[in-house]
Amino acid sequence: MPTSKRPRLPVVAVTGAASGIGRAFLAKVASSADFRRVVAIDEQRGDVSDVTWRVLDVRDPLLANRISDIDVLVHLAGDYALDAEPAERRAYNLRAAQTVLTASAAARVRRVVLVTSAMVYGAAEDNPVPLPEDSAVAAEPDTGIVGDHLEIEALVRRSLRSHPGLEVTVLRPAAVVGPGIDSVVTRHFEAPRLLSVKGCSPRWQFCHVDDLVSALELAALGVVSGVVAVGSEGWLEQEQVEELSGLRRFELPAGLTFGTAQRLHRLGITPAPATDLHYVVYPWVVDCASLREAGWKPTWSNEASLTQLLELREGKHAVVGRRLSGKEATLTAAGATVAVLGTAAIVRAARKKRRV
């Protein structure tokens, strides 16, 4: 009897492969038997062996020539530093995504996988918990990182119309945690008190880097496609978070919270726009239906992810997303308005510096 041929294993390329989530994913697929070959793309050579390194800027129009032998491209190169200059950060992220999509279509890459965030659904007091995966994108466009994600997803939609032969999968993780992750959410837990808005209670869902990496592998193999939410099962109530963390909440009216945060942002004192605070006071829990139906299960629970996040925050202090020095942290922690308005000391210090 004739034997059926096994399908040809795909060649996968990873951008941003030298560090961060890109490196974590590269290390995973480098040892996987599901890929014929693994290509690592970054501006500098990384430390993962048994892969083919191609050193170039992902924004280089010549990228198409360097991926002509690729079946699947997983795009993980991006600048999501909270303290980056917003216009420069956005220009980099959009140019990188645009180049990847255009080059992939030109090189006849079968599939592109990108990561944005479940933040694109928006965080709102009346959000259903959990949000269905096909919920409308309702986040407010702004100068923050969520604005970058919205723009990148708009690029994807345009690319799908322009290049109908290209398959694009977008992963939208919940609040990512793990070694090396620095975000509005992780800095929220560096404060001495947890900010909350009177009358509202957030629900907390995390996505550990390990689980994001395993979901990326399924997306690269085409097991899941389209828009895919990623996160731990279920969620934590605010009371559970307070019990696990040992941190107490600090409640303020919504208008005062967001108004003050926006003024601090305009002064250049805090890195993120006030709209980013929505993600630590309102729910944006997602239902990971596509991955669940594919048989995927997260290995990290919300409790375990939060526990590691709390361990990783040791020695770090932040208020409204702004990292504090040791002296600033002591001053701020002593104030009753420590979660948001303890920044009065920071405001005065910033003004003094400007006058010097």
Summary of the structure (lengths in Angstrom):
residues: 356
radius of gyration: 21.2
end to end distance: 86.7
largest distance: 86.7
contacts: 1202
relative contact order: 0.12
helix: 40%
strand: 17%
